[in-house]
Amino acid sequence: MAGLNTDVIAALTASQIAALTTLAQIKTLSAAQVTALGNDVAALPPSQTSLLNALAIRGFTADQIAALSIEQFSALTTGQIAALASGQIAALSTDAIAALSEAQLAAVSLSCMAGLTSDQIATLTADQISRLSTEQIARLSAAQVATLGTDDIAALSTGQIAALSAAGIAGLRSQHLETFSTRQAEARTISQNSRPETLPRSVQARLADCRPKPWPL
């Protein structure tokens, strides 16, 4: 397979692509050859998709990524997920995002986290959000944080809240702040990890309300 030029690869039919079953046939495909497969890449059985090497994964176009079935995407290894570029991740359907396993989600690179669309972020479940690393949380933009539901915010650990960047904190909505009103420790963490004067006035006010009140003398 490695010796076949892209014209030959592009001429393969969907049934021929589905017949590629040996490790040698799949593992030696280059990025250019994968690109040449076009949307017929959807004909690869999930078990074969998982055999593509990391460099070959980079050959997927946005259209090819969109053409992958949930079964194919779910079969991708963490190494393959980590190899995806931000443009490829952004091309994933919301169904594919929702199907991400804990290990796959952890493998999404930091640059790709920043590239997730608002629709993709909104698709993540509270359980998935709770399993994001602090490094991934730190990459969330204001627009991405604003897309999170109150259940998502409630699922965040103290460590994750502490990891929110100033930009991420600026994306907190009033509904999110209501969640923080019963979580004083997390609210203090936010206040301590950002410059209050740079935050929206509504956020500043809510953080002030959440600070512990002194005991009366």
C-alpha positions, -999 to 999 in steps of 0.1 A, spaced: 0 0 0 28 24 8 40 23 -28 7 32 -44 4 68 -56 -26 89 -46 -42 85 -80 -44 48 -75 -57 52 -40 -83 76 -51 -95 51 -77 -103 25 -51 -140 18 -46 -157 18 -13 -159 -21 -14 -122 -23 -21 -114 1 8 -136 -20 31 -116 -51 20 -83 -36 34 -80 -58 64 -44 -65 71 -23 -46 96 3 -39 69 -22 -25 45 -37 0 70 -7 9 91 14 19 61 -10 44 47 4 79 45 -14 112 52 -16 119 15 -30 85 8 -57 89 35 -66 122 20 -69 105 -14 -95 81 -1 -120 109 0 -153 103 18 -149 66 9 -129 64 41 -162 59 57 -161 24 43 -132 14 66 -145 -9 93 -140 7 128 -114 -20 137 -93 -9 107 -97 28 114 -80 23 147 -49 9 129 -41 41 111 -8 57 122 -7 91 138 8 107 107 -20 92 85 -46 106 108 -34 141 100 -44 134 64 -81 135 72 -99 165 57 -127 182 75 -152 165 51 -137 131 58 -139 137 96 -175 146 92 -181 114 71 -167 91 99 -194 71 117 -197 73 155 -185 37 155 -154 46 136 -147 76 157 -152 57 190 -127 31 178 -99 57 175 -71 53 200 -60 81 224 -28 84 203 -49 90 172 -71 115 190 -40 134 202 -28 136 166 -58 154 154 -54 191 146 -77 218 158 -94 221 124 -101 184 124 -116 184 159 -137 214 150 -151 193 121 -165 166 144 -202 163 147 -219 170 180 -228 133 181 -191 124 178 -182 148 206 -209 133 228 -195 98 222 -160 107 234 -149 84 261 -131 96 292 -97 85 277 -104 100 243 -115 133 259 -83 134 280 -63 129 248 -77 160 231 -47 184 228 -48 218 245 -48 237 212 -78 216 201 -97 224 233 -94 261 224 -108 253 189 -140 235 200 -171 253 187 -198 265 210 -221 238 198 -195 211 205 -189 225 241 -227 225 246 -229 189 236 -205 177 263 -222 162 293 -216 173 329 -198 141 334 -175 148 305 -169 183 317 -160 171 352 -133 149 336 -115 176 318 -80 182 330 -72 216 347 -49 223 317 -79 218 293 -102 239 315 -76 267 314 -79 268 276 -116 275 276 -125 309 262 -153 332 274 -175 321 246 -170 285 254 -176 290 292 -208 309 284 -221 279 265 -218 256 296 -250 247 314 -255 251 351 -252 214 355 -218 216 338 -207 244 361 -220 225 392 -199 195 381 -166 214 381 -143 206 409 -125 232 430 -93 225 411 -111 230 378 -126 263 389 -92 275 401 -79 267 366 -103 290 348 -84 318 331 -95 354 334 -110 351 299 -129 320 309 -142 337 341 -155 366 320 -178 341 302 -197 332 333 -234 340 330 -258 350 357 -271 314 359 -236 302 365 -231 328 393 -262 315 410 -245 281 411 -215 297 427 -236 314 454 -238 281 473 -201 273 467 -182 300 486 -149 282 484 -149 280 447 -161 317 444 -131 327 466 -108 307 443 -121 326 413 -117 360 431 -81 350 441 -71 339 406 -83 369 386 -81 406 388 -116 416 400 -115 450 383 -111 432 349 -143 412 353 -178 423 343 -196 443 371 -222 416 375 -194 390 381 -177 413 406 -210 418 425 -218 381 427 -182 373 439 -186 399 466 -219 383 477 -202 349 478 -173 359 500 -177 347 536 -192 373 559 -175 380 592 -191 366 623 -209 393 643 -192 405 674 
